[in-house]
Each structure stands twice: as structure tokens, then as C-alpha cells.
Amino acid sequence: MSFEHSAKDIKLHGHTLKAKLMKGNGELNEDDFDLDRVIGNSHGKLVWNSGGFSDSAKDISIQQGGPGKPVVLRCWAGDGEGGHNYVELNLGEKIANKDGHFHYTN
């Protein structure tokens, strides 16, 4: 299950996702996850199973429409030709909460 349903205080610091994640016993655990480990930039598009997207991106942010709603990574990603494309990526597609810790699912 994607993490946003069991997370509070979701924030982005640079390219690191931070939140308080619910553990199986109901307690909250503060955890962080470096998005640069799993998200890359391919010609101005954000892609999973890669890395280092922040090296060629600017104005990196996240948005969540409310509790339990998708957490979307947004940025301007370099296209390799001097331009930037506005892109979004739903982080819940591949990032889950596993007993209070962020878990990347391939």
C-alpha cells in the first residue's frame, strides 16, 4: 500500500522525503527517504529505477491534496538540450510504508 494513507507531516527537504509513518502497533516513526536513489531524469521526464534526478532539476517540491491523497513530486526537469520540462510523479506508485519505514517497491 502506498505510504500516504499511513503518514503524517509529509515534507520534502531538498530531494529527501520525510514523514511520520504509522507502525503496525499504531505508533508513529519519523523516517526519511532519499528520492535521488530511485528517481532519475531521462530527457526531461522523471523515471523510476534510476537515480540522481535532482542534479538536473529545479524548483523541486511535493504536493498532497489532503490526508490520504496522492503525494506528487513536481519539478522542472532538464531536457538535455538546455530547456526544462514541468513534470509530476506520484510517489505512492513505488514508495510504501513498511512498519514505520519508507520502502521502495521495484
DAJOHU-V253685 format. One record per pair of residues at least 24 apart in sequence whose C-alpha atoms are under 10 Angstrom apart, sorted by the first residue. I is the first residue (numbers start at 1). J is the second residue. Records with the same first field share a line. If there is no record, write none. Layout:
# DAJOHU-V253685
I = J, J
This chain:
# DAJOHU-V253685
1 = 92, 93, 94, 95, 96, 97, 98
2 = 68, 70, 71, 90, 91, 92, 93, 94, 95, 96, 97, 98, 102, 103, 104, 105
3 = 68, 70, 71, 91, 92, 93, 94, 95, 96, 97, 98, 100, 101, 102, 103
4 = 64, 66, 67, 68, 69, 70, 71, 91, 92, 95, 96, 97
5 = 67, 68, 69, 70, 92, 96, 97
6 = 67, 68, 96, 97, 98, 99, 100
7 = 67, 68, 96, 97, 100
8 = 67, 68
9 = 67
10 = 62, 63, 64, 67, 71
11 = 61, 62, 63, 64, 71
12 = 60, 61, 62, 63, 73
13 = 60, 61, 62
14 = 54, 59, 60, 61
15 = 39, 52, 53, 54, 55, 60, 61, 62, 73
17 = 61, 62, 73, 91, 102
18 = 102
19 = 100, 101, 102
20 = 100, 101, 102
21 = 96, 97, 98, 99, 100, 101, 102
22 = 97, 98, 99, 100, 101
23 = 97, 98, 99, 100, 101
24 = 98, 99, 100
25 = 99, 100
26 = 99, 100
27 = 99, 100
28 = 99, 100, 101
29 = 99, 100, 101
30 = 100, 101, 102
31 = 97, 100, 101, 102
32 = 101, 102
33 = 95, 101, 102, 103, 104
34 = 102
35 = 73, 91, 95, 104
37 = 104
38 = 94, 95, 104, 106
39 = 89, 91
40 = 77
41 = 77, 78, 79, 80
42 = 77, 78, 79, 80
43 = 77, 78, 79, 80, 81, 83, 84, 85
44 = 75, 76, 77, 78, 79, 80, 81, 83, 84, 85, 86, 87
45 = 75, 76, 77, 78, 79, 84, 85, 86, 87, 88, 89
46 = 73, 74, 75, 76, 77, 78, 85, 86, 87, 88, 89
47 = 89
48 = 89, 91, 93, 94, 106
49 = 94, 104, 105, 106
53 = 77, 78
54 = 78
56 = 80, 84
57 = 84, 85, 86, 87
58 = 84, 86
59 = 86
60 = 87, 88
61 = 88
62 = 88, 89, 90, 91
63 = 88, 90
64 = 90
